[in-house]
Structure formats: structure tokens, C-alpha cells
């Protein structure tokens, strides 16, 4: 009896690995092309960190004429939830991160290197596990869960490194004959990798982001095939990334400590190891302390949060690119109208420590992104969001022609308005442009410098009776406000007021503020002339008379 006999008893149906090596040939791509992937588990929660990794991976593949694929790592069936893959696919699609290959729905995929769902690749993993057993590099382990726990307890009591290794690896030296007898007797088992490593030896490794790092060799005999016949993550990823031609594994740096094991698996399987690029996590400032963005504590950790708040996907991607490479901000400043796809992302310029997530910064980026949109785009995206999350806003937007005029104020010029940072802001930002909403607002008028009721009433009355003409162009309109200011004894020019502040109670800007507040109940709005043009004469007069 030898290792081949043992392998045949354990995996009698498994094909030779040569079958899969031929089925998945090496990719024919330009020199330097990066083949990479994002490989989440279908747990029903897509973390913004996963989106970040996917964005970086997508960019690197695009820049090098490579391939980016989506693989679903669902070998831990206990964690899987219904429609988890659909959630992942939809999340990436909503951010325009479309894989070249991979899963496209719960059960379907595209590409020649599938299946792209690990639970559908069971026979492939078993073929490679059989190959390792034949080589004497893997073995059946008959230890029950309780025995493994007892080993760990003994190690902890003795204050030594926990794990299944060396003298603690009870089944490592079970003979082939003994193993076959146990299997034939119906004893349950799993398959473990027989590590050739020693903890007192070091490996040196170059990480594309972290640079040169060294670790102790892996000496753990890890599980590679579980009792249910499915592989563990460690084994599956090595087999998959080899067969799928992955050149770069771009993943979170919580996996950095697994590098010695993963390189060992690639080597023992006879594969060329890909390059690893470990991305620092996105951090949160928590009362002065930095911690990882948490799905339990931080709503912004979930990709779904951005859709719910109505933060455009392009704004999120721009912000994440800024985290990825600090040079992005300067590039964007120099190229305000270029697509972010033209930015050349560099893995070796990524931060080795986690960047702090800054919601204020993200919303500032979002304001700029929205400010570049046309009125039509703002209308369509606001309405799409409102249909899901805000029926009141949806109702306001029913009159499309009027809404387009509202969104068109100060849009499309050299310095467009930047008052909307997310679709959830829209109702608050435009409600005063609708008479019903304006009349419902019972807040005090926030008048500023000119706050005497009699003076305000005089200004408004005089403006309506003598100066207001909806046909005036912008210059005529403002000249008339100057005339009104002069008639009321205020400075017609701000510089006149500044030169002789004791001669005037206020100036033309303060008179404009009176009109603005009376028309909108706000001190800060887009261009008042445009607002009045959109409101129309009846509405303007009615509002100014409401205060009197």
C-alpha cells in the first residue's frame, strides 16, 4: 500500500490534475497585464473596504489591458445567506465596477475560467487534494473536534503557540495502512496539508504595497478539505488563482500574516505564486483613537448606506481613489473635467497604514461631482432616489419642467452651485422653491442687518410697487435694487458704505438680503435673480406681500 492507494480510496472519482491544467490554459495577454480579482463571501453585507479593493483591482486590470474577475468564496456554507451573490453583483454594478469575468447572478457567470463560485468547483479541489496525498504532502486526519480543542487547551495552559503542528499533529505520522483501515472502518476524517516548514526559519517576501517583509515559515498542518468535502479558503484560493491565471492578489492586510502559508501552498502544489498587494484598511476616528471601520458600529461601512443616503457612486469612487493614492487630489485639481478612469493608479504608492474615513471630505467631493451634472441628470437621479426613499420629494418632482428650471439655477456655468452633496439633501435644498412647502414653513424669517419690521415692510412694499419687473435682465434688476437702497437712505454701493459707515445704516447688499429672506426664508441661496425668474411674478409678489 502506498500514497496513491490512499489517495484513490479517499477520492476515487477525482480526475488527474492534468485535465484541469489543459482545461484552463495560461492566458494570452500583453506583457505586464495584471489579472486580478475581488473574492467576497456571500454574507449579505458588502463592506466599503471590499468595494475599495474591487475599485483598485478593476483599475489595475484596466490600466494594463489585463483581466478583473469576480469570484464568490462560499465554501463556508454556514455564513452564506440567500441571494448573497446577487447582493454582491448588484452592489458592484451600481458603482460601475463591472468584472470582465465572474459571477453575474446567483447561479450564472461569464468567462472561460469558471465556475466562479467555489461551491461549484468541489471536484477541482478534490483533484488537487488527491494530488497532494499522492505526493505525501497531505493526509487524512481522524481527530475529532473535541480532540483538537483539547490539544489547544493543553498548549494554552503550557503557554506555547497553539495549532496543529509538530508533535501536536497526532495524525501526521499515521501509516498508509492504518489510515486505510480507519477509512474502511467508517471513521470520519478531514484532509490536512503536511507542512514542510519550520517556525525557526524565516521567509523573505516582497509585498507590492507593504514592501519587504519577513515572517517565520509556516509549520501548521492546516485543514485543506473539510468534512463536507469542500475546501478551506486557504487551499481553494491557491488552486483557483493558479487555474484562473491570477497575477496579483489584491486584498486587505488582515491576510498579510497568511502569506507564509499561502506561498507554501503554491510551492508545494507546483504553482508559480502570484504577487501579493495588501491594502491597508479604512480607519475611523473614535474619540481620538483609530480603529477599523466596523460593520457593527458604523453605518458607512455598508455599501448599501451610500445608496440609501443618495451619495452618487462616482463621488464614492473619487473619494476612494483619493484614499488609494494621495496624488489623485492634485491630479483632479489639474484635470477637473477628465474622467477618473484616466488617472494612473500606482499600487506601490498606496499607504501602508490605514487612511481615516472622512465623511465631510466625501460629501465635499460629492458636491463637486453633483455640481458638474446637468439639470436633467440631477432631476433623473433625484427622482430615482426619491422613488425608493422619499415619497414627499417624489411628489415635489412630478412637474418635471418646473423641477428642471429649479435644478438649472447656477448650473452649467464656470462656477456651478455646490449646495447638494447627496440626493437626501435635495428636498431641503429646493423645498422653498415650491409655494406649498414655503407656506408650510413656520420658522422665523432670519433677517440680518436690516431687522426692523417697519423698515423691512417699507423695502418690500416699495420694491413691489415701484421697482419689480419680471422682464428686467439681470443688470437692470440689480440697478433697481441699488435705486431702492438709495431711496431708502442706504448706501447704493458696498464700497461707499465701507468708506463712510457712519453715514448709512446699511448698504445695497443688506437690502438684497431682505428680499432674499422674504422670498426664501433663507440667508444662503443660489442666485436670487434666477430664483425670482423661476418662481415667476405671481409667486414673487405673493411671498413679498405675505410678510407685510
C-alpha positions as CSV (number, residue, x, y, z in Angstrom):
1,X,0.0,0.0,0.0
2,X,1.3,3.5,-0.9
3,X,0.2,7.1,-1.0
4,X,-1.6,6.5,-4.4
5,X,-3.7,3.7,-2.9
6,X,-4.7,6.0,-0.1
7,X,-5.5,8.9,-2.5
8,X,-7.7,6.5,-4.6
9,X,-9.6,5.3,-1.6
10,X,-10.3,8.9,-0.4
11,X,-11.0,10.4,-3.9
12,X,-11.9,7.5,-6.2
13,X,-13.7,9.8,-8.7
14,X,-11.2,12.6,-8.8
15,X,-9.6,13.4,-12.2
16,X,-5.9,13.8,-12.8
17,X,-4.8,17.4,-12.4
18,X,-3.5,17.4,-16.0
19,X,-7.2,17.5,-17.0
20,X,-7.7,20.9,-15.3
21,X,-4.3,22.3,-16.4
22,X,-5.4,21.7,-20.0
23,X,-9.0,22.9,-19.5
24,X,-7.7,26.2,-18.1
25,X,-4.8,27.2,-20.3
26,X,-2.4,30.1,-19.5
27,X,-4.0,33.4,-20.6
28,X,-2.7,35.1,-23.8
29,X,-2.3,38.7,-22.6
30,X,0.1,41.6,-23.3
31,X,3.3,41.6,-21.3
32,X,2.7,43.2,-17.9
33,X,-1.0,42.7,-18.0
34,X,-2.5,42.3,-14.5
35,X,-5.0,39.5,-13.8
36,X,-6.7,40.1,-10.5
37,X,-10.0,39.6,-8.7
38,X,-12.3,40.5,-5.9
39,X,-13.4,37.5,-4.0
40,X,-16.0,38.2,-1.3
41,X,-18.2,35.8,0.6
42,X,-22.0,35.9,0.1
43,X,-22.9,37.0,3.6
44,X,-25.4,39.7,2.7
45,X,-23.1,42.6,3.7
46,X,-20.8,44.3,1.2
47,X,-18.3,46.3,3.2
48,X,-17.0,49.6,1.7
49,X,-13.5,48.0,2.2
50,X,-14.4,45.3,-0.3
51,X,-15.7,48.0,-2.7
52,X,-12.3,49.8,-2.2
53,X,-10.4,46.6,-3.1
54,X,-12.6,46.0,-6.1
55,X,-12.1,49.5,-7.4
56,X,-8.3,49.2,-7.0
57,X,-8.3,45.8,-8.7
58,X,-10.5,47.0,-11.6
59,X,-8.2,50.0,-12.2
60,X,-5.0,47.9,-12.2
61,X,-6.5,45.4,-14.7
62,X,-7.8,48.2,-17.0
63,X,-4.5,50.1,-16.9
64,X,-2.5,47.1,-18.0
65,X,-5.0,45.6,-20.5
66,X,-5.5,42.7,-18.1
67,X,-8.5,40.9,-16.6
68,X,-10.6,41.6,-13.5
69,X,-12.9,38.9,-12.3
70,X,-15.4,38.3,-9.5
71,X,-15.1,35.1,-7.7
72,X,-17.5,34.1,-4.9
73,X,-15.9,32.4,-2.0
74,X,-18.7,30.4,-0.4
75,X,-17.0,27.3,1.0
76,X,-18.2,28.3,4.5
77,X,-21.8,27.4,3.9
78,X,-22.8,28.3,7.4
79,X,-22.2,32.0,6.7
80,X,-23.9,32.1,3.4
81,X,-27.3,33.9,3.1
82,X,-30.0,33.7,0.5
83,X,-29.3,35.9,-2.6
84,X,-25.9,36.9,-1.1
85,X,-24.2,36.6,-4.5
86,X,-27.0,38.7,-6.1
87,X,-26.3,41.4,-3.5
88,X,-22.6,41.4,-4.3
89,X,-23.2,41.6,-8.1
90,X,-25.7,44.4,-7.8
91,X,-23.5,46.4,-5.4
92,X,-20.6,46.3,-7.8
93,X,-22.8,47.1,-10.8
94,X,-24.3,50.1,-9.0
95,X,-20.8,51.5,-8.7
96,X,-19.9,50.8,-12.3
97,X,-17.4,48.2,-11.3
98,X,-18.1,45.5,-13.9
99,X,-15.9,42.4,-13.9
100,X,-14.6,41.1,-17.2
101,X,-15.4,37.6,-15.9
102,X,-17.1,36.0,-13.0
103,X,-20.5,35.6,-11.4
104,X,-23.3,37.7,-13.0
105,X,-26.2,36.4,-10.9
106,X,-26.8,33.8,-8.1
107,X,-26.0,30.8,-10.4
108,X,-24.7,32.3,-13.7
109,X,-21.3,33.6,-14.7
110,X,-19.3,34.7,-17.7
111,X,-15.8,33.7,-18.8
112,X,-13.8,30.7,-19.7
113,X,-12.2,30.0,-16.3
114,X,-15.3,29.2,-14.3
115,X,-17.2,28.2,-12.4
116,X,-16.5,31.4,-10.5
117,X,-18.3,30.2,-7.4
118,X,-16.2,27.9,-5.1
119,X,-19.1,25.7,-4.1
120,X,-19.4,24.7,-7.7
121,X,-15.7,23.7,-8.0
122,X,-15.7,20.9,-5.4
123,X,-14.3,18.3,-7.9
124,X,-11.4,20.5,-8.9
125,X,-10.3,21.0,-5.3
126,X,-10.6,17.3,-4.6
127,X,-8.4,16.5,-7.7
128,X,-5.6,18.8,-6.3
129,X,-6.0,17.4,-2.8
130,X,-5.7,13.9,-4.2
131,X,-2.5,15.0,-6.0
132,X,-1.1,16.3,-2.7
133,X,-1.9,13.0,-0.9
134,X,-0.3,11.0,-3.8
135,X,2.9,13.2,-3.2
136,X,2.8,12.5,0.6
137,X,2.1,16.2,1.1
138,X,-1.4,15.8,2.6
139,X,-3.0,13.2,4.8
140,X,-6.3,12.2,6.4
141,X,-6.8,13.5,9.9
142,X,-9.1,11.4,12.2
143,X,-9.0,13.8,15.2
144,X,-12.5,14.7,16.4
145,X,-13.2,18.4,17.0
146,X,-13.0,17.7,20.8
147,X,-9.5,16.3,20.4
148,X,-8.3,19.4,18.5
149,X,-9.8,21.6,21.3
150,X,-8.1,19.5,23.9
151,X,-4.8,20.0,22.1
152,X,-5.3,23.7,22.0
153,X,-6.2,23.8,25.7
154,X,-3.0,22.0,26.6
155,X,-1.0,24.4,24.5
156,X,-2.6,27.4,26.1
157,X,-2.0,26.0,29.6
158,X,1.6,25.4,28.7
159,X,1.8,28.9,27.2
160,X,3.0,27.7,23.9
161,X,1.9,28.5,20.4
162,X,-1.5,27.0,19.6
163,X,-2.1,24.9,16.5
164,X,-1.8,21.5,14.8
165,X,1.9,21.2,14.1
166,X,5.0,19.1,15.0
167,X,4.4,16.8,17.9
168,X,0.9,18.1,18.3
169,X,-0.1,16.9,14.8
170,X,-1.4,13.5,16.0
171,X,-2.4,12.1,12.6
172,X,0.6,13.3,10.6
173,X,2.5,10.0,11.2
174,X,-0.4,7.6,10.8
175,X,0.8,5.0,8.3
176,X,-0.9,4.5,5.0
177,X,-2.1,1.0,6.1
178,X,-3.5,2.4,9.4
179,X,-5.2,5.3,7.6
180,X,-6.8,3.0,5.0
181,X,-8.1,0.6,7.8
182,X,-9.6,3.6,9.7
183,X,-11.4,4.8,6.5
184,X,-12.7,1.3,5.7
185,X,-14.0,1.1,9.3
186,X,-16.0,4.2,8.6
187,X,-14.1,6.6,10.8
188,X,-14.7,10.3,9.9
189,X,-11.8,12.4,8.7
190,X,-10.7,15.6,7.1
191,X,-7.7,16.3,4.9
192,X,-4.7,18.2,6.2
193,X,-1.7,19.7,4.4
194,X,1.6,18.3,5.6
195,X,3.6,21.4,6.1
196,X,7.4,21.1,5.4
197,X,8.0,24.4,7.2
198,X,9.8,25.2,10.5
199,X,9.0,28.1,12.7
200,X,12.6,28.8,13.5
201,X,13.3,29.6,9.8
202,X,12.3,32.9,8.1
203,X,10.9,33.7,4.7
204,X,11.5,37.0,3.0
205,X,8.7,38.4,0.8
206,X,8.2,41.5,-1.2
207,X,4.6,42.8,-1.0
208,X,3.7,45.2,-3.8
209,X,2.2,47.7,-1.3
210,X,4.0,46.9,2.0
211,X,7.4,46.4,0.6
212,X,9.9,43.9,2.0
213,X,8.6,41.9,4.9
214,X,9.8,38.7,6.6
215,X,7.9,36.1,8.6
216,X,8.5,32.8,10.3
217,X,7.9,29.8,8.0
218,X,4.5,28.2,8.2
219,X,4.6,24.9,10.1
220,X,0.9,24.4,10.7
221,X,-0.8,21.4,9.1
222,X,-3.9,23.3,8.1
223,X,-7.1,21.7,7.0
224,X,-7.5,21.8,3.2
225,X,-10.6,19.7,2.7
226,X,-13.4,19.8,5.4
227,X,-15.7,17.0,6.5
228,X,-18.3,18.2,4.0
229,X,-15.9,17.7,1.1
230,X,-15.4,21.5,0.5
231,X,-12.1,23.2,0.8
232,X,-10.9,25.8,3.3
233,X,-10.3,29.3,2.0
234,X,-6.5,28.9,2.1
235,X,-6.5,25.8,-0.2
236,X,-9.3,27.0,-2.5
237,X,-7.7,30.3,-3.2
238,X,-4.4,28.7,-4.2
239,X,-6.0,26.3,-6.6
240,X,-8.3,29.0,-8.1
241,X,-5.8,31.7,-8.5
242,X,-3.4,29.3,-10.3
243,X,-6.1,28.0,-12.7
244,X,-7.6,31.4,-13.3
245,X,-4.2,32.9,-14.1
246,X,-4.2,35.5,-11.3
247,X,-1.0,37.6,-11.4
248,X,-1.8,39.9,-8.4
249,X,-3.8,39.1,-5.3
250,X,-5.1,42.5,-4.1
251,X,-6.7,42.1,-0.7
252,X,-7.0,43.5,2.8
253,X,-3.9,43.5,5.0
254,X,-5.7,41.3,7.6
255,X,-4.4,38.5,5.3
256,X,-0.8,39.6,5.5
257,X,0.1,37.0,8.2
258,X,-1.3,34.2,5.9
259,X,1.4,34.9,3.3
260,X,3.9,32.2,4.5
261,X,1.1,29.6,4.4
262,X,-0.2,30.7,1.0
263,X,3.3,30.8,-0.6
264,X,4.0,27.4,0.8
265,X,0.8,26.0,-0.7
266,X,1.6,27.4,-4.1
267,X,5.1,26.0,-3.9
268,X,4.0,22.5,-2.7
269,X,1.3,22.4,-5.4
270,X,4.0,23.1,-8.0
271,X,2.4,26.5,-9.0
272,X,4.0,29.9,-9.6
273,X,2.9,32.2,-6.9
274,X,1.2,35.4,-7.8
275,X,2.3,38.8,-6.4
276,X,0.5,39.9,-3.3
277,X,-0.6,43.5,-2.6
278,X,-2.1,44.0,0.9
279,X,-4.3,47.1,1.2
280,X,-4.4,48.9,4.5
281,X,-7.9,49.1,6.0
282,X,-10.1,52.1,6.0
283,X,-10.0,53.5,9.5
284,X,-12.4,55.5,11.7
285,X,-11.5,58.2,14.3
286,X,-13.2,57.0,17.5
287,X,-12.7,59.6,20.3
288,X,-9.1,60.2,19.2
289,X,-8.4,56.5,18.6
290,X,-8.0,54.9,15.2
291,X,-9.9,51.7,14.6
292,X,-11.1,49.8,11.6
293,X,-14.4,50.8,10.0
294,X,-16.8,48.4,11.6
295,X,-20.0,46.9,10.1
296,X,-21.5,46.7,13.6
297,X,-20.8,50.3,14.7
298,X,-20.5,52.4,11.5
299,X,-23.4,52.7,9.0
300,X,-21.0,54.0,6.4
301,X,-19.2,50.6,6.5
302,X,-22.0,49.1,4.4
303,X,-22.0,49.8,0.6
304,X,-25.8,50.0,0.9
305,X,-25.5,53.1,3.0
306,X,-24.4,55.2,0.1
307,X,-27.5,54.3,-2.0
308,X,-29.7,55.0,1.0
309,X,-28.2,58.4,1.6
310,X,-28.1,59.2,-2.1
311,X,-24.4,59.8,-2.4
312,X,-23.6,59.3,-6.1
313,X,-21.4,56.3,-6.9
314,X,-18.9,58.4,-8.8
315,X,-18.4,60.6,-5.7
316,X,-17.7,57.5,-3.6
317,X,-15.2,56.2,-6.2
318,X,-13.5,59.6,-6.5
319,X,-13.1,59.7,-2.7
320,X,-11.8,56.1,-2.5
321,X,-9.2,56.9,-5.3
322,X,-8.1,59.8,-3.1
323,X,-7.5,57.4,-0.3
324,X,-5.8,54.9,-2.6
325,X,-3.2,57.4,-4.0
326,X,-2.6,60.8,-2.4
327,X,-1.6,62.1,-5.8
328,X,-5.2,61.8,-7.0
329,X,-6.3,65.1,-5.4
330,X,-3.7,67.1,-7.2
331,X,-4.4,65.2,-10.5
332,X,-8.1,66.0,-10.1
333,X,-7.3,69.7,-9.4
334,X,-5.2,69.9,-12.6
335,X,-7.8,67.8,-14.6
336,X,-11.2,68.9,-13.3
337,X,-13.1,67.7,-16.4
338,X,-11.3,64.4,-17.1
339,X,-12.8,61.0,-16.3
340,X,-11.3,59.4,-13.2
341,X,-10.6,56.4,-15.4
342,X,-7.7,58.5,-16.9
343,X,-5.9,58.6,-13.5
344,X,-2.9,56.3,-13.4
345,X,-3.2,54.4,-10.1
346,X,0.0,53.0,-8.6
347,X,-0.1,50.1,-6.1
348,X,3.4,51.0,-4.8
349,X,2.1,54.5,-3.9
350,X,-0.7,53.2,-1.7
351,X,-0.5,54.0,2.0
352,X,0.9,51.2,4.2
353,X,-1.2,52.4,7.1
354,X,-4.9,52.9,7.1
355,X,-6.4,56.1,5.9
356,X,-9.1,57.7,8.1
357,X,-12.6,57.7,6.6
358,X,-13.7,61.4,6.5
359,X,-17.4,61.8,5.7
360,X,-17.0,65.6,5.5
361,X,-14.4,65.2,2.8
362,X,-16.5,62.6,1.0
363,X,-19.5,65.0,0.9
364,X,-17.3,67.8,-0.3
365,X,-16.2,65.5,-3.2
366,X,-19.9,64.6,-3.8
367,X,-20.8,68.3,-4.0
368,X,-18.3,68.8,-6.8
369,X,-19.4,65.7,-8.6
370,X,-23.1,66.8,-8.5
371,X,-22.2,70.4,-9.4
372,X,-20.9,69.1,-12.8
373,X,-24.1,67.3,-13.6
374,X,-26.7,68.7,-15.9
375,X,-30.1,69.7,-14.6
376,X,-31.6,66.7,-16.4
377,X,-29.1,64.4,-14.7
378,X,-29.8,65.8,-11.2
379,X,-33.5,65.6,-11.9
380,X,-33.4,61.9,-13.0
381,X,-31.1,60.8,-10.2
382,X,-33.0,62.7,-7.5
383,X,-36.3,61.2,-8.8
384,X,-34.8,57.7,-8.9
385,X,-33.6,58.0,-5.3
386,X,-36.9,59.6,-4.2
387,X,-39.0,56.7,-5.6
388,X,-37.2,54.4,-3.2
389,X,-36.6,56.6,-0.1
390,X,-38.6,59.8,-0.1
391,X,-42.2,59.9,-1.4
392,X,-42.5,63.6,-0.5
393,X,-39.6,64.5,-2.7
394,X,-41.0,62.3,-5.4
395,X,-44.3,64.2,-5.3
396,X,-42.4,67.6,-5.5
397,X,-40.6,66.4,-8.6
398,X,-43.8,65.4,-10.5
399,X,-43.7,68.7,-12.5
400,X,-40.6,67.9,-14.5
401,X,-40.4,71.2,-16.4
402,X,-40.5,73.3,-13.3
403,X,-38.0,71.0,-11.5
404,X,-35.6,71.3,-14.4
405,X,-35.8,75.1,-14.0
406,X,-35.1,74.8,-10.3
407,X,-32.1,72.5,-10.8
408,X,-30.9,74.6,-13.7
409,X,-30.2,77.6,-11.4
410,X,-26.5,78.3,-11.4
411,X,-25.7,75.1,-13.3
412,X,-23.5,74.7,-16.3
413,X,-21.5,77.9,-15.7
414,X,-17.8,78.3,-14.7
415,X,-18.7,78.3,-11.0
416,X,-21.7,76.0,-10.7
417,X,-23.6,75.8,-7.4
418,X,-22.4,73.3,-4.9
419,X,-25.3,73.1,-2.4
420,X,-26.3,69.5,-3.0
421,X,-24.0,66.8,-1.5
422,X,-26.4,63.9,-1.7
423,X,-29.9,63.2,-3.0
424,X,-31.1,63.1,0.6
425,X,-30.3,66.9,0.7
426,X,-32.4,67.7,-2.3
427,X,-35.8,68.2,-0.6
428,X,-34.2,70.6,2.0
429,X,-32.4,72.4,-0.8
430,X,-35.3,73.0,-3.1
431,X,-38.5,73.0,-0.9
432,X,-38.6,76.8,-0.7
433,X,-39.0,76.9,-4.5
434,X,-42.4,75.3,-4.1
435,X,-45.2,77.6,-2.8
436,X,-46.9,74.9,-0.7
437,X,-43.7,74.0,1.0
438,X,-42.8,77.6,1.5
439,X,-46.1,78.4,3.1
440,X,-45.9,75.4,5.4
441,X,-42.6,76.7,6.8
442,X,-43.4,78.4,10.1
443,X,-39.9,79.3,11.0
444,X,-39.0,82.9,11.7
445,X,-37.6,85.0,8.9
446,X,-33.9,85.1,9.6
447,X,-33.3,88.8,8.7
448,X,-29.8,90.0,9.2
449,X,-28.5,93.6,9.4
450,X,-31.8,95.2,8.5
451,X,-34.2,93.7,11.0
452,X,-36.6,96.5,11.9
453,X,-40.1,95.3,10.9
454,X,-41.2,98.7,9.6
455,X,-38.0,99.1,7.5
456,X,-38.4,95.7,6.1
457,X,-42.1,96.3,5.2
458,X,-41.2,99.6,3.5
459,X,-38.4,97.9,1.4
460,X,-40.8,95.1,0.3
461,X,-43.7,97.4,-0.4
462,X,-41.6,99.9,-2.4
463,X,-39.9,97.1,-4.3
464,X,-43.3,95.5,-5.4
465,X,-44.9,98.9,-6.2
466,X,-42.1,100.7,-8.0
467,X,-39.1,98.5,-8.8
468,X,-40.1,94.9,-9.6
469,X,-40.5,94.0,-13.3
470,X,-40.1,90.3,-14.2
471,X,-39.0,91.3,-17.7
472,X,-35.8,93.0,-16.5
473,X,-32.5,91.5,-17.3
474,X,-30.0,90.8,-14.5
475,X,-28.2,94.1,-14.7
476,X,-31.5,96.2,-14.8
477,X,-32.8,94.1,-11.9
478,X,-29.7,94.8,-9.7
479,X,-29.6,98.5,-10.8
480,X,-33.2,98.8,-9.5
481,X,-32.2,97.3,-6.1
482,X,-29.5,100.0,-5.9
483,X,-32.0,102.7,-6.7
484,X,-34.3,101.2,-4.0
485,X,-31.4,101.2,-1.5
486,X,-30.7,104.9,-2.3
487,X,-34.3,105.9,-1.9
488,X,-34.4,104.3,1.5
489,X,-31.3,106.0,2.6
490,X,-28.9,103.1,2.4
491,X,-25.6,103.1,0.5
492,X,-26.1,102.1,-3.2
493,X,-22.5,100.6,-3.2
494,X,-20.8,98.5,-0.6
495,X,-17.6,100.4,-1.0
496,X,-19.5,103.7,-0.2
497,X,-20.7,102.2,3.0
498,X,-17.2,101.0,3.9
499,X,-15.8,104.4,3.2
500,X,-18.4,106.2,5.3
501,X,-20.0,103.7,7.7
502,X,-21.4,106.4,9.9
503,X,-23.4,107.9,7.0
504,X,-25.6,104.8,6.4
505,X,-27.4,102.3,8.4
506,X,-26.8,99.6,5.8
507,X,-25.9,99.1,2.1
508,X,-27.4,97.5,-1.0
509,X,-26.2,94.0,-0.1
510,X,-28.2,94.2,3.1
511,X,-31.3,95.3,1.1
512,X,-30.8,92.3,-1.2
513,X,-30.7,90.1,1.9
514,X,-34.1,91.5,3.0
515,X,-35.5,90.5,-0.4
516,X,-33.8,87.1,-0.3
517,X,-35.1,86.2,3.2
518,X,-38.6,87.4,2.4
519,X,-38.6,85.3,-0.8
520,X,-37.0,82.1,0.6
521,X,-36.8,82.3,4.5
522,X,-33.1,81.6,4.0
523,X,-29.9,83.8,4.0
524,X,-27.9,81.5,1.8
525,X,-29.4,80.5,-1.6
526,X,-28.2,80.3,-5.2
527,X,-28.5,83.4,-7.4
528,X,-31.6,85.5,-6.4
529,X,-32.3,86.8,-9.8
530,X,-32.5,83.3,-11.2
531,X,-34.7,82.2,-8.2
532,X,-37.2,85.1,-9.0
533,X,-37.2,84.2,-12.7
534,X,-38.1,80.6,-11.9
535,X,-40.7,81.5,-9.2
536,X,-42.5,83.9,-11.6
537,X,-44.2,87.2,-10.9
538,X,-47.3,85.8,-9.1
539,X,-45.3,83.8,-6.6
540,X,-42.7,86.6,-6.0
541,X,-45.4,89.2,-5.3
542,X,-47.4,86.8,-3.1
543,X,-44.3,86.0,-1.0
544,X,-43.2,89.6,-0.6
545,X,-46.8,90.6,0.4
546,X,-47.0,87.7,2.9
547,X,-44.5,89.4,5.2
548,X,-46.2,92.8,5.1
